[in-house]
Amino acid sequence: PALILLLRMPARYASATSLLVMSINMAVAGLGRIPQFAAGLDVDWLVVALFTAGSALGSIGGEAAGRRIPDRIATILFGVLL
């Protein structure tokens, strides 16, 4: 909502910008775990695969829905979601 309200950014751009920032944060956090992986950190790869598949399907569906939803409705939905 801050990008929309303070910077007057359209909801579509605000949503994409937020997702990009979160992706970068997650990548950096994952890189920070490399020493733990090397030390034998136990990872539940099934959970990783399920979250990855769900994220991929959600991004495809969200992108398709985003094309059809008017910007005003997208702004309201974005605010409710956050």
mmCIF file of the N, C-alpha and C atoms, coordinates in Angstrom:
data_MODEL
# 
_entry.id   MODEL 
# 
loop_
_atom_site.group_PDB 
_atom_site.id 
_atom_site.type_symbol 
_atom_site.label_atom_id 
_atom_site.label_alt_id 
_atom_site.label_comp_id 
_atom_site.label_asym_id 
_atom_site.label_entity_id 
_atom_site.label_seq_id 
_atom_site.pdbx_PDB_ins_code 
_atom_site.Cartn_x 
_atom_site.Cartn_y 
_atom_site.Cartn_z 
_atom_site.occupancy 
_atom_site.B_iso_or_equiv 
_atom_site.pdbx_formal_charge 
_atom_site.auth_seq_id 
_atom_site.auth_comp_id 
_atom_site.auth_asym_id 
_atom_site.auth_atom_id 
_atom_site.pdbx_PDB_model_num 
ATOM 1   N N  . PRO A 1 1  ? 0.801   -1.210  0.000   1.00 0.00 ? 1  PRO A N  1 
ATOM 2   C CA . PRO A 1 1  ? 0.000   0.000   0.000   1.00 0.00 ? 1  PRO A CA 1 
ATOM 3   C C  . PRO A 1 1  ? 0.844   1.276   0.000   1.00 0.00 ? 1  PRO A C  1 
ATOM 4   N N  . ALA A 1 2  ? 2.036   1.226   0.582   1.00 0.00 ? 2  ALA A N  1 
ATOM 5   C CA . ALA A 1 2  ? 2.868   2.431   0.632   1.00 0.00 ? 2  ALA A CA 1 
ATOM 6   C C  . ALA A 1 2  ? 3.261   2.884   -0.767  1.00 0.00 ? 2  ALA A C  1 
ATOM 7   N N  . LEU A 1 3  ? 3.584   1.943   -1.635  1.00 0.00 ? 3  LEU A N  1 
ATOM 8   C CA . LEU A 1 3  ? 3.951   2.320   -3.003  1.00 0.00 ? 3  LEU A CA 1 
ATOM 9   C C  . LEU A 1 3  ? 2.775   2.965   -3.720  1.00 0.00 ? 3  LEU A C  1 
ATOM 10  N N  . ILE A 1 4  ? 1.589   2.470   -3.445  1.00 0.00 ? 4  ILE A N  1 
ATOM 11  C CA . ILE A 1 4  ? 0.388   3.003   -4.096  1.00 0.00 ? 4  ILE A CA 1 
ATOM 12  C C  . ILE A 1 4  ? 0.015   4.356   -3.499  1.00 0.00 ? 4  ILE A C  1 
ATOM 13  N N  . LEU A 1 5  ? -0.012  4.427   -2.177  1.00 0.00 ? 5  LEU A N  1 
ATOM 14  C CA . LEU A 1 5  ? -0.481  5.644   -1.514  1.00 0.00 ? 5  LEU A CA 1 
ATOM 15  C C  . LEU A 1 5  ? 0.550   6.765   -1.509  1.00 0.00 ? 5  LEU A C  1 
ATOM 16  N N  . LEU A 1 6  ? 1.791   6.441   -1.212  1.00 0.00 ? 6  LEU A N  1 
ATOM 17  C CA . LEU A 1 6  ? 2.805   7.486   -1.084  1.00 0.00 ? 6  LEU A CA 1 
ATOM 18  C C  . LEU A 1 6  ? 3.448   7.865   -2.415  1.00 0.00 ? 6  LEU A C  1 
ATOM 19  N N  . LEU A 1 7  ? 3.711   6.864   -3.245  1.00 0.00 ? 7  LEU A N  1 
ATOM 20  C CA . LEU A 1 7  ? 4.384   7.136   -4.516  1.00 0.00 ? 7  LEU A CA 1 
ATOM 21  C C  . LEU A 1 7  ? 3.424   7.206   -5.698  1.00 0.00 ? 7  LEU A C  1 
ATOM 22  N N  . ARG A 1 8  ? 2.130   6.988   -5.410  1.00 0.00 ? 8  ARG A N  1 
ATOM 23  C CA . ARG A 1 8  ? 1.103   7.033   -6.457  1.00 0.00 ? 8  ARG A CA 1 
ATOM 24  C C  . ARG A 1 8  ? 1.401   6.057   -7.598  1.00 0.00 ? 8  ARG A C  1 
ATOM 25  N N  . MET A 1 9  ? 1.959   4.908   -7.240  1.00 0.00 ? 9  MET A N  1 
ATOM 26  C CA . MET A 1 9  ? 2.298   3.895   -8.224  1.00 0.00 ? 9  MET A CA 1 
ATOM 27  C C  . MET A 1 9  ? 1.051   3.072   -8.541  1.00 0.00 ? 9  MET A C  1 
ATOM 28  N N  . PRO A 1 10 ? 0.797   2.760   -9.803  1.00 0.00 ? 10 PRO A N  1 
ATOM 29  C CA . PRO A 1 10 ? -0.341  1.901   -10.137 1.00 0.00 ? 10 PRO A CA 1 
ATOM 30  C C  . PRO A 1 10 ? -0.203  0.537   -9.446  1.00 0.00 ? 10 PRO A C  1 
ATOM 31  N N  . ALA A 1 11 ? -1.330  -0.069  -9.118  1.00 0.00 ? 11 ALA A N  1 
ATOM 32  C CA . ALA A 1 11 ? -1.330  -1.324  -8.361  1.00 0.00 ? 11 ALA A CA 1 
ATOM 33  C C  . ALA A 1 11 ? -0.517  -2.412  -9.044  1.00 0.00 ? 11 ALA A C  1 
ATOM 34  N N  . ARG A 1 12 ? -0.600  -2.489  -10.352 1.00 0.00 ? 12 ARG A N  1 
ATOM 35  C CA . ARG A 1 12 ? 0.142   -3.534  -11.067 1.00 0.00 ? 12 ARG A CA 1 
ATOM 36  C C  . ARG A 1 12 ? 1.651   -3.373  -10.868 1.00 0.00 ? 12 ARG A C  1 
ATOM 37  N N  . TYR A 1 13 ? 2.131   -2.140  -10.954 1.00 0.00 ? 13 TYR A N  1 
ATOM 38  C CA . TYR A 1 13 ? 3.555   -1.892  -10.770 1.00 0.00 ? 13 TYR A CA 1 
ATOM 39  C C  . TYR A 1 13 ? 3.960   -2.094  -9.311  1.00 0.00 ? 13 TYR A C  1 
ATOM 40  N N  . ALA A 1 14 ? 3.100   -1.688  -8.394  1.00 0.00 ? 14 ALA A N  1 
ATOM 41  C CA . ALA A 1 14 ? 3.396   -1.861  -6.971  1.00 0.00 ? 14 ALA A CA 1 
ATOM 42  C C  . ALA A 1 14 ? 3.487   -3.337  -6.617  1.00 0.00 ? 14 ALA A C  1 
ATOM 43  N N  . SER A 1 15 ? 2.573   -4.123  -7.140  1.00 0.00 ? 15 SER A N  1 
ATOM 44  C CA . SER A 1 15 ? 2.583   -5.559  -6.883  1.00 0.00 ? 15 SER A CA 1 
ATOM 45  C C  . SER A 1 15 ? 3.846   -6.203  -7.441  1.00 0.00 ? 15 SER A C  1 
ATOM 46  N N  . ALA A 1 16 ? 4.179   -5.875  -8.678  1.00 0.00 ? 16 ALA A N  1 
ATOM 47  C CA . ALA A 1 16 ? 5.377   -6.444  -9.300  1.00 0.00 ? 16 ALA A CA 1 
ATOM 48  C C  . ALA A 1 16 ? 6.640   -6.001  -8.569  1.00 0.00 ? 16 ALA A C  1 
ATOM 49  N N  . THR A 1 17 ? 6.690   -4.741  -8.156  1.00 0.00 ? 17 THR A N  1 
ATOM 50  C CA . THR A 1 17 ? 7.853   -4.231  -7.434  1.00 0.00 ? 17 THR A CA 1 
ATOM 51  C C  . THR A 1 17 ? 8.008   -4.939  -6.099  1.00 0.00 ? 17 THR A C  1 
ATOM 52  N N  . SER A 1 18 ? 6.907   -5.123  -5.378  1.00 0.00 ? 18 SER A N  1 
ATOM 53  C CA . SER A 1 18 ? 6.951   -5.822  -4.093  1.00 0.00 ? 18 SER A CA 1 
ATOM 54  C C  . SER A 1 18 ? 7.426   -7.257  -4.266  1.00 0.00 ? 18 SER A C  1 
ATOM 55  N N  . LEU A 1 19 ? 6.930   -7.929  -5.286  1.00 0.00 ? 19 LEU A N  1 
ATOM 56  C CA . LEU A 1 19 ? 7.344   -9.310  -5.529  1.00 0.00 ? 19 LEU A CA 1 
ATOM 57  C C  . LEU A 1 19 ? 8.823   -9.404  -5.879  1.00 0.00 ? 19 LEU A C  1 
ATOM 58  N N  . LEU A 1 20 ? 9.314   -8.457  -6.654  1.00 0.00 ? 20 LEU A N  1 
ATOM 59  C CA . LEU A 1 20 ? 10.733  -8.463  -7.001  1.00 0.00 ? 20 LEU A CA 1 
ATOM 60  C C  . LEU A 1 20 ? 11.598  -8.245  -5.766  1.00 0.00 ? 20 LEU A C  1 
ATOM 61  N N  . VAL A 1 21 ? 11.216  -7.294  -4.929  1.00 0.00 ? 21 VAL A N  1 
ATOM 62  C CA . VAL A 1 21 ? 11.982  -7.030  -3.709  1.00 0.00 ? 21 VAL A CA 1 
ATOM 63  C C  . VAL A 1 21 ? 11.974  -8.259  -2.802  1.00 0.00 ? 21 VAL A C  1 
ATOM 64  N N  . MET A 1 22 ? 10.821  -8.905  -2.650  1.00 0.00 ? 22 MET A N  1 
ATOM 65  C CA . MET A 1 22 ? 10.748  -10.113 -1.827  1.00 0.00 ? 22 MET A CA 1 
ATOM 66  C C  . MET A 1 22 ? 11.604  -11.230 -2.410  1.00 0.00 ? 22 MET A C  1 
ATOM 67  N N  . SER A 1 23 ? 11.612  -11.369 -3.730  1.00 0.00 ? 23 SER A N  1 
ATOM 68  C CA . SER A 1 23 ? 12.424  -12.408 -4.370  1.00 0.00 ? 23 SER A CA 1 
ATOM 69  C C  . SER A 1 23 ? 13.907  -12.181 -4.120  1.00 0.00 ? 23 SER A C  1 
ATOM 70  N N  . ILE A 1 24 ? 14.334  -10.937 -4.220  1.00 0.00 ? 24 ILE A N  1 
ATOM 71  C CA . ILE A 1 24 ? 15.742  -10.622 -3.953  1.00 0.00 ? 24 ILE A CA 1 
ATOM 72  C C  . ILE A 1 24 ? 16.084  -10.922 -2.496  1.00 0.00 ? 24 ILE A C  1 
ATOM 73  N N  . ASN A 1 25 ? 15.198  -10.546 -1.573  1.00 0.00 ? 25 ASN A N  1 
ATOM 74  C CA . ASN A 1 25 ? 15.431  -10.831 -0.151  1.00 0.00 ? 25 ASN A CA 1 
ATOM 75  C C  . ASN A 1 25 ? 15.533  -12.327 0.111   1.00 0.00 ? 25 ASN A C  1 
ATOM 76  N N  . MET A 1 26 ? 14.652  -13.106 -0.518  1.00 0.00 ? 26 MET A N  1 
ATOM 77  C CA . MET A 1 26 ? 14.692  -14.558 -0.326  1.00 0.00 ? 26 MET A CA 1 
ATOM 78  C C  . MET A 1 26 ? 15.965  -15.160 -0.902  1.00 0.00 ? 26 MET A C  1 
ATOM 79  N N  . ALA A 1 27 ? 16.404  -14.660 -2.053  1.00 0.00 ? 27 ALA A N  1 
ATOM 80  C CA . ALA A 1 27 ? 17.634  -15.168 -2.657  1.00 0.00 ? 27 ALA A CA 1 
ATOM 81  C C  . ALA A 1 27 ? 18.837  -14.888 -1.757  1.00 0.00 ? 27 ALA A C  1 
ATOM 82  N N  . VAL A 1 28 ? 18.901  -13.683 -1.211  1.00 0.00 ? 28 VAL A N  1 
ATOM 83  C CA . VAL A 1 28 ? 20.007  -13.330 -0.319  1.00 0.00 ? 28 VAL A CA 1 
ATOM 84  C C  . VAL A 1 28 ? 19.961  -14.188 0.946   1.00 0.00 ? 28 VAL A C  1 
ATOM 85  N N  . ALA A 1 29 ? 18.771  -14.394 1.492   1.00 0.00 ? 29 ALA A N  1 
ATOM 86  C CA . ALA A 1 29 ? 18.638  -15.237 2.684   1.00 0.00 ? 29 ALA A CA 1 
ATOM 87  C C  . ALA A 1 29 ? 19.067  -16.669 2.380   1.00 0.00 ? 29 ALA A C  1 
ATOM 88  N N  . GLY A 1 30 ? 18.697  -17.169 1.208   1.00 0.00 ? 30 GLY A N  1 
ATOM 89  C CA . GLY A 1 30 ? 19.109  -18.520 0.808   1.00 0.00 ? 30 GLY A CA 1 
ATOM 90  C C  . GLY A 1 30 ? 20.617  -18.635 0.664   1.00 0.00 ? 30 GLY A C  1 
ATOM 91  N N  . LEU A 1 31 ? 21.233  -17.617 0.086   1.00 0.00 ? 31 LEU A N  1 
ATOM 92  C CA . LEU A 1 31 ? 22.694  -17.625 -0.051  1.00 0.00 ? 31 LEU A CA 1 
ATOM 93  C C  . LEU A 1 31 ? 23.371  -17.611 1.313   1.00 0.00 ? 31 LEU A C  1 
ATOM 94  N N  . GLY A 1 32 ? 22.750  -16.954 2.276   1.00 0.00 ? 32 GLY A N  1 
ATOM 95  C CA . GLY A 1 32 ? 23.301  -16.923 3.624   1.00 0.00 ? 32 GLY A CA 1 
ATOM 96  C C  . GLY A 1 32 ? 23.265  -18.275 4.312   1.00 0.00 ? 32 GLY A C  1 
ATOM 97  N N  . ARG A 1 33 ? 22.455  -19.178 3.815   1.00 0.00 ? 33 ARG A N  1 
ATOM 98  C CA . ARG A 1 33 ? 22.344  -20.523 4.398   1.00 0.00 ? 33 ARG A CA 1 
ATOM 99  C C  . ARG A 1 33 ? 23.323  -21.527 3.785   1.00 0.00 ? 33 ARG A C  1 
ATOM 100 N N  . ILE A 1 34 ? 24.074  -21.134 2.776   1.00 0.00 ? 34 ILE A N  1 
ATOM 101 C CA . ILE A 1 34 ? 24.984  -22.068 2.113   1.00 0.00 ? 34 ILE A CA 1 
ATOM 102 C C  . ILE A 1 34 ? 25.933  -22.750 3.101   1.00 0.00 ? 34 ILE A C  1 
ATOM 103 N N  . PRO A 1 35 ? 26.533  -22.021 4.052   1.00 0.00 ? 35 PRO A N  1 
ATOM 104 C CA . PRO A 1 35 ? 27.402  -22.721 5.015   1.00 0.00 ? 35 PRO A CA 1 
ATOM 105 C C  . PRO A 1 35 ? 26.656  -23.788 5.817   1.00 0.00 ? 35 PRO A C  1 
ATOM 106 N N  . GLN A 1 36 ? 25.400  -23.546 6.149   1.00 0.00 ? 36 GLN A N  1 
ATOM 107 C CA . GLN A 1 36 ? 24.631  -24.539 6.887   1.00 0.00 ? 36 GLN A CA 1 
ATOM 108 C C  . GLN A 1 36 ? 24.321  -25.750 6.012   1.00 0.00 ? 36 GLN A C  1 
ATOM 109 N N  . PHE A 1 37 ? 24.039  -25.515 4.725   1.00 0.00 ? 37 PHE A N  1 
ATOM 110 C CA . PHE A 1 37 ? 23.823  -26.643 3.820   1.00 0.00 ? 37 PHE A CA 1 
ATOM 111 C C  . PHE A 1 37 ? 25.090  -27.480 3.718   1.00 0.00 ? 37 PHE A C  1 
ATOM 112 N N  . ALA A 1 38 ? 26.233  -26.817 3.625   1.00 0.00 ? 38 ALA A N  1 
ATOM 113 C CA . ALA A 1 38 ? 27.507  -27.519 3.524   1.00 0.00 ? 38 ALA A CA 1 
ATOM 114 C C  . ALA A 1 38 ? 27.802  -28.310 4.794   1.00 0.00 ? 38 ALA A C  1 
ATOM 115 N N  . ALA A 1 39 ? 27.306  -27.822 5.936   1.00 0.00 ? 39 ALA A N  1 
ATOM 116 C CA . ALA A 1 39 ? 27.539  -28.504 7.208   1.00 0.00 ? 39 ALA A CA 1 
ATOM 117 C C  . ALA A 1 39 ? 26.545  -29.633 7.448   1.00 0.00 ? 39 ALA A C  1 
ATOM 118 N N  . GLY A 1 40 ? 25.668  -29.877 6.498   1.00 0.00 ? 40 GLY A N  1 
ATOM 119 C CA . GLY A 1 40 ? 24.745  -30.995 6.625   1.00 0.00 ? 40 GLY A CA 1 
ATOM 120 C C  . GLY A 1 40 ? 23.362  -30.621 7.108   1.00 0.00 ? 40 GLY A C  1 
ATOM 121 N N  . LEU A 1 41 ? 22.928  -29.388 6.886   1.00 0.00 ? 41 LEU A N  1 
ATOM 122 C CA . LEU A 1 41 ? 21.577  -28.979 7.254   1.00 0.00 ? 41 LEU A CA 1 
ATOM 123 C C  . LEU A 1 41 ? 20.577  -29.870 6.545   1.00 0.00 ? 41 LEU A C  1 
ATOM 124 N N  . ASP A 1 42 ? 19.666  -30.418 7.292   1.00 0.00 ? 42 ASP A N  1 
ATOM 125 C CA . ASP A 1 42 ? 18.670  -31.314 6.712   1.00 0.00 ? 42 ASP A CA 1 
ATOM 126 C C  . ASP A 1 42 ? 17.548  -30.486 6.088   1.00 0.00 ? 42 ASP A C  1 
ATOM 127 N N  . VAL A 1 43 ? 17.307  -30.683 4.804   1.00 0.00 ? 43 VAL A N  1 
ATOM 128 C CA . VAL A 1 43 ? 16.294  -29.944 4.068   1.00 0.00 ? 43 VAL A CA 1 
ATOM 129 C C  . VAL A 1 43 ? 15.199  -30.916 3.643   1.00 0.00 ? 43 VAL A C  1 
ATOM 130 N N  . ASP A 1 44 ? 13.960  -30.548 3.880   1.00 0.00 ? 44 ASP A N  1 
ATOM 131 C CA . ASP A 1 44 ? 12.833  -31.355 3.415   1.00 0.00 ? 44 ASP A CA 1 
ATOM 132 C C  . ASP A 1 44 ? 12.535  -30.948 1.973   1.00 0.00 ? 44 ASP A C  1 
ATOM 133 N N  . TRP A 1 45 ? 13.126  -31.672 1.028   1.00 0.00 ? 45 TRP A N  1 
ATOM 134 C CA . TRP A 1 45 ? 13.035  -31.301 -0.385  1.00 0.00 ? 45 TRP A CA 1 
ATOM 135 C C  . TRP A 1 45 ? 11.627  -31.444 -0.933  1.00 0.00 ? 45 TRP A C  1 
ATOM 136 N N  . LEU A 1 46 ? 10.801  -32.302 -0.334  1.00 0.00 ? 46 LEU A N  1 
ATOM 137 C CA . LEU A 1 46 ? 9.406   -32.412 -0.767  1.00 0.00 ? 46 LEU A CA 1 
ATOM 138 C C  . LEU A 1 46 ? 8.671   -31.099 -0.486  1.00 0.00 ? 46 LEU A C  1 
ATOM 139 N N  . VAL A 1 47 ? 8.889   -30.531 0.684   1.00 0.00 ? 47 VAL A N  1 
ATOM 140 C CA . VAL A 1 47 ? 8.264   -29.252 1.022   1.00 0.00 ? 47 VAL A CA 1 
ATOM 141 C C  . VAL A 1 47 ? 8.769   -28.157 0.085   1.00 0.00 ? 47 VAL A C  1 
ATOM 142 N N  . VAL A 1 48 ? 10.064  -28.154 -0.195  1.00 0.00 ? 48 VAL A N  1 
ATOM 143 C CA . VAL A 1 48 ? 10.629  -27.172 -1.125  1.00 0.00 ? 48 VAL A CA 1 
ATOM 144 C C  . VAL A 1 48 ? 9.968   -27.307 -2.490  1.00 0.00 ? 48 VAL A C  1 
ATOM 145 N N  . ALA A 1 49 ? 9.830   -28.538 -2.980  1.00 0.00 ? 49 ALA A N  1 
ATOM 146 C CA . ALA A 1 49 ? 9.219   -28.771 -4.295  1.00 0.00 ? 49 ALA A CA 1 
ATOM 147 C C  . ALA A 1 49 ? 7.753   -28.343 -4.314  1.00 0.00 ? 49 ALA A C  1 
ATOM 148 N N  . LEU A 1 50 ? 7.011   -28.642 -3.250  1.00 0.00 ? 50 LEU A N  1 
ATOM 149 C CA . LEU A 1 50 ? 5.597   -28.265 -3.194  1.00 0.00 ? 50 LEU A CA 1 
ATOM 150 C C  . LEU A 1 50 ? 5.427   -26.744 -3.166  1.00 0.00 ? 50 LEU A C  1 
ATOM 151 N N  . PHE A 1 51 ? 6.236   -26.063 -2.366  1.00 0.00 ? 51 PHE A N  1 
ATOM 152 C CA . PHE A 1 51 ? 6.156   -24.598 -2.327  1.00 0.00 ? 51 PHE A CA 1 
ATOM 153 C C  . PHE A 1 51 ? 6.559   -23.982 -3.662  1.00 0.00 ? 51 PHE A C  1 
ATOM 154 N N  . THR A 1 52 ? 7.572   -24.551 -4.300  1.00 0.00 ? 52 THR A N  1 
ATOM 155 C CA . THR A 1 52 ? 8.016   -24.035 -5.592  1.00 0.00 ? 52 THR A CA 1 
ATOM 156 C C  . THR A 1 52 ? 6.935   -24.224 -6.644  1.00 0.00 ? 52 THR A C  1 
ATOM 157 N N  . ALA A 1 53 ? 6.327   -25.407 -6.683  1.00 0.00 ? 53 ALA A N  1 
ATOM 158 C CA . ALA A 1 53 ? 5.257   -25.668 -7.650  1.00 0.00 ? 53 ALA A CA 1 
ATOM 159 C C  . ALA A 1 53 ? 4.056   -24.760 -7.386  1.00 0.00 ? 53 ALA A C  1 
ATOM 160 N N  . GLY A 1 54 ? 3.681   -24.608 -6.132  1.00 0.00 ? 54 GLY A N  1 
ATOM 161 C CA . GLY A 1 54 ? 2.561   -23.729 -5.794  1.00 0.00 ? 54 GLY A CA 1 
ATOM 162 C C  . GLY A 1 54 ? 2.835   -22.281 -6.156  1.00 0.00 ? 54 GLY A C  1 
ATOM 163 N N  . SER A 1 55 ? 4.054   -21.837 -5.926  1.00 0.00 ? 55 SER A N  1 
ATOM 164 C CA . SER A 1 55 ? 4.425   -20.462 -6.283  1.00 0.00 ? 55 SER A CA 1 
ATOM 165 C C  . SER A 1 55 ? 4.383   -20.250 -7.787  1.00 0.00 ? 55 SER A C  1 
ATOM 166 N N  . ALA A 1 56 ? 4.876   -21.234 -8.537  1.00 0.00 ? 56 ALA A N  1 
ATOM 167 C CA . ALA A 1 56 ? 4.873   -21.120 -9.999  1.00 0.00 ? 56 ALA A CA 1 
ATOM 168 C C  . ALA A 1 56 ? 3.446   -21.067 -10.533 1.00 0.00 ? 56 ALA A C  1 
ATOM 169 N N  . LEU A 1 57 ? 2.591   -21.952 -10.047 1.00 0.00 ? 57 LEU A N  1 
ATOM 170 C CA . LEU A 1 57 ? 1.191   -21.951 -10.493 1.00 0.00 ? 57 LEU A CA 1 
ATOM 171 C C  . LEU A 1 57 ? 0.486   -20.661 -10.084 1.00 0.00 ? 57 LEU A C  1 
ATOM 172 N N  . GLY A 1 58 ? 0.756   -20.202 -8.873  1.00 0.00 ? 58 GLY A N  1 
ATOM 173 C CA . GLY A 1 58 ? 0.147   -18.955 -8.412  1.00 0.00 ? 58 GLY A CA 1 
ATOM 174 C C  . GLY A 1 58 ? 0.589   -17.749 -9.219  1.00 0.00 ? 58 GLY A C  1 
ATOM 175 N N  . SER A 1 59 ? 1.853   -17.724 -9.613  1.00 0.00 ? 59 SER A N  1 
ATOM 176 C CA . SER A 1 59 ? 2.330   -16.585 -10.401 1.00 0.00 ? 59 SER A CA 1 
ATOM 177 C C  . SER A 1 59 ? 1.741   -16.595 -11.800 1.00 0.00 ? 59 SER A C  1 
ATOM 178 N N  . ILE A 1 60 ? 1.577   -17.774 -12.375 1.00 0.00 ? 60 ILE A N  1 
ATOM 179 C CA . ILE A 1 60 ? 0.953   -17.872 -13.702 1.00 0.00 ? 60 ILE A CA 1 
ATOM 180 C C  . ILE A 1 60 ? -0.510  -17.444 -13.622 1.00 0.00 ? 60 ILE A C  1 
ATOM 181 N N  . GLY A 1 61 ? -1.227  -17.966 -12.635 1.00 0.00 ? 61 GLY A N  1 
ATOM 182 C CA . GLY A 1 61 ? -2.635  -17.599 -12.467 1.00 0.00 ? 61 GLY A CA 1 
ATOM 183 C C  . GLY A 1 61 ? -2.819  -16.137 -12.107 1.00 0.00 ? 61 GLY A C  1 
ATOM 184 N N  . GLY A 1 62 ? -1.946  -15.621 -11.250 1.00 0.00 ? 62 GLY A N  1 
ATOM 185 C CA . GLY A 1 62 ? -2.036  -14.221 -10.856 1.00 0.00 ? 62 GLY A CA 1 
ATOM 186 C C  . GLY A 1 62 ? -1.762  -13.269 -12.005 1.00 0.00 ? 62 GLY A C  1 
ATOM 187 N N  . GLU A 1 63 ? -0.813  -13.639 -12.838 1.00 0.00 ? 63 GLU A N  1 
ATOM 188 C CA . GLU A 1 63 ? -0.500  -12.794 -13.993 1.00 0.00 ? 63 GLU A CA 1 
ATOM 189 C C  . GLU A 1 63 ? -1.666  -12.773 -14.968 1.00 0.00 ? 63 GLU A C  1 
ATOM 190 N N  . ALA A 1 64 ? -2.279  -13.926 -15.187 1.00 0.00 ? 64 ALA A N  1 
ATOM 191 C CA . ALA A 1 64 ? -3.436  -13.997 -16.086 1.00 0.00 ? 64 ALA A CA 1 
ATOM 192 C C  . ALA A 1 64 ? -4.617  -13.206 -15.516 1.00 0.00 ? 64 ALA A C  1 
ATOM 193 N N  . ALA A 1 65 ? -4.848  -13.329 -14.218 1.00 0.00 ? 65 ALA A N  1 
ATOM 194 C CA . ALA A 1 65 ? -5.947  -12.592 -13.589 1.00 0.00 ? 65 ALA A CA 1 
ATOM 195 C C  . ALA A 1 65 ? -5.661  -11.092 -13.582 1.00 0.00 ? 65 ALA A C  1 
ATOM 196 N N  . GLY A 1 66 ? -4.401  -10.724 -13.397 1.00 0.00 ? 66 GLY A N  1 
ATOM 197 C CA . GLY A 1 66 ? -4.026  -9.319  -13.354 1.00 0.00 ? 66 GLY A CA 1 
ATOM 198 C C  . GLY A 1 66 ? -4.308  -8.572  -14.643 1.00 0.00 ? 66 GLY A C  1 
ATOM 199 N N  . ARG A 1 67 ? -4.288  -9.275  -15.737 1.00 0.00 ? 67 ARG A N  1 
ATOM 200 C CA . ARG A 1 67 ? -4.601  -8.645  -17.025 1.00 0.00 ? 67 ARG A CA 1 
ATOM 201 C C  . ARG A 1 67 ? -6.076  -8.298  -17.143 1.00 0.00 ? 67 ARG A C  1 
ATOM 202 N N  . ARG A 1 68 ? -6.912  -9.034  -16.435 1.00 0.00 ? 68 ARG A N  1 
ATOM 203 C CA . ARG A 1 68 ? -8.363  -8.870  -16.577 1.00 0.00 ? 68 ARG A CA 1 
ATOM 204 C C  . ARG A 1 68 ? -8.984  -7.977  -15.506 1.00 0.00 ? 68 ARG A C  1 
ATOM 205 N N  . ILE A 1 69 ? -8.266  -7.750  -14.418 1.00 0.00 ? 69 ILE A N  1 
ATOM 206 C CA . ILE A 1 69 ? -8.815  -6.990  -13.296 1.00 0.00 ? 69 ILE A CA 1 
ATOM 207 C C  . ILE A 1 69 ? -8.508  -5.503  -13.483 1.00 0.00 ? 69 ILE A C  1 
ATOM 208 N N  . PRO A 1 70 ? -9.525  -4.641  -13.393 1.00 0.00 ? 70 PRO A N  1 
ATOM 209 C CA . PRO A 1 70 ? -9.279  -3.196  -13.492 1.00 0.00 ? 70 PRO A CA 1 
ATOM 210 C C  . PRO A 1 70 ? -8.339  -2.718  -12.382 1.00 0.00 ? 70 PRO A C  1 
ATOM 211 N N  . ASP A 1 71 ? -7.582  -1.665  -12.650 1.00 0.00 ? 71 ASP A N  1 
ATOM 212 C CA . ASP A 1 71 ? -6.577  -1.182  -11.708 1.00 0.00 ? 71 ASP A CA 1 
ATOM 213 C C  . ASP A 1 71 ? -7.181  -0.801  -10.361 1.00 0.00 ? 71 ASP A C  1 
ATOM 214 N N  . ARG A 1 72 ? -8.353  -0.211  -10.354 1.00 0.00 ? 72 ARG A N  1 
ATOM 215 C CA . ARG A 1 72 ? -9.003  0.184   -9.087  1.00 0.00 ? 72 ARG A CA 1 
ATOM 216 C C  . ARG A 1 72 ? -9.296  -1.041  -8.225  1.00 0.00 ? 72 ARG A C  1 
ATOM 217 N N  . ILE A 1 73 ? -9.820  -2.093  -8.839  1.00 0.00 ? 73 ILE A N  1 
ATOM 218 C CA . ILE A 1 73 ? -10.105 -3.337  -8.102  1.00 0.00 ? 73 ILE A CA 1 
ATOM 219 C C  . ILE A 1 73 ? -8.796  -3.972  -7.637  1.00 0.00 ? 73 ILE A C  1 
ATOM 220 N N  . ALA A 1 74 ? -7.775  -3.950  -8.487  1.00 0.00 ? 74 ALA A N  1 
ATOM 221 C CA . ALA A 1 74 ? -6.476  -4.510  -8.106  1.00 0.00 ? 74 ALA A CA 1 
ATOM 222 C C  . ALA A 1 74 ? -5.899  -3.777  -6.900  1.00 0.00 ? 74 ALA A C  1 
ATOM 223 N N  . THR A 1 75 ? -6.073  -2.467  -6.854  1.00 0.00 ? 75 THR A N  1 
ATOM 224 C CA . THR A 1 75 ? -5.590  -1.677  -5.721  1.00 0.00 ? 75 THR A CA 1 
ATOM 225 C C  . THR A 1 75 ? -6.294  -2.096  -4.437  1.00 0.00 ? 75 THR A C  1 
ATOM 226 N N  . ILE A 1 76 ? -7.597  -2.266  -4.497  1.00 0.00 ? 76 ILE A N  1 
ATOM 227 C CA . ILE A 1 76 ? -8.365  -2.688  -3.316  1.00 0.00 ? 76 ILE A CA 1 
ATOM 228 C C  . ILE A 1 76 ? -7.944  -4.083  -2.877  1.00 0.00 ? 76 ILE A C  1 
ATOM 229 N N  . LEU A 1 77 ? -7.839  -5.007  -3.821  1.00 0.00 ? 77 LEU A N  1 
ATOM 230 C CA . LEU A 1 77 ? -7.441  -6.381  -3.495  1.00 0.00 ? 77 LEU A CA 1 
ATOM 231 C C  . LEU A 1 77 ? -6.027  -6.426  -2.919  1.00 0.00 ? 77 LEU A C  1 
ATOM 232 N N  . PHE A 1 78 ? -5.130  -5.636  -3.474  1.00 0.00 ? 78 PHE A N  1 
ATOM 233 C CA . PHE A 1 78 ? -3.753  -5.578  -2.986  1.00 0.00 ? 78 PHE A CA 1 
ATOM 234 C C  . PHE A 1 78 ? -3.721  -5.078  -1.546  1.00 0.00 ? 78 PHE A C  1 
ATOM 235 N N  . GLY A 1 79 ? -4.506  -4.050  -1.244  1.00 0.00 ? 79 GLY A N  1 
ATOM 236 C CA . GLY A 1 79 ? -4.576  -3.528  0.117   1.00 0.00 ? 79 GLY A CA 1 
ATOM 237 C C  . GLY A 1 79 ? -5.168  -4.527  1.095   1.00 0.00 ? 79 GLY A C  1 
ATOM 238 N N  . VAL A 1 80 ? -6.204  -5.236  0.674   1.00 0.00 ? 80 VAL A N  1 
ATOM 239 C CA . VAL A 1 80 ? -6.830  -6.247  1.534   1.00 0.00 ? 80 VAL A CA 1 
ATOM 240 C C  . VAL A 1 80 ? -5.859  -7.397  1.792   1.00 0.00 ? 80 VAL A C  1 
ATOM 241 N N  . LEU A 1 81 ? -5.150  -7.807  0.756   1.00 0.00 ? 81 LEU A N  1 
ATOM 242 C CA . LEU A 1 81 ? -4.211  -8.917  0.884   1.00 0.00 ? 81 LEU A CA 1 
ATOM 243 C C  . LEU A 1 81 ? -3.101  -8.599  1.874   1.00 0.00 ? 81 LEU A C  1 
ATOM 244 N N  . LEU A 1 82 ? -2.601  -7.379  1.813   1.00 0.00 ? 82 LEU A N  1 
ATOM 245 C CA . LEU A 1 82 ? -1.513  -7.005  2.720   1.00 0.00 ? 82 LEU A CA 1 
ATOM 246 C C  . LEU A 1 82 ? -2.059  -6.576  4.064   1.00 0.00 ? 82 LEU A C  1 
# 
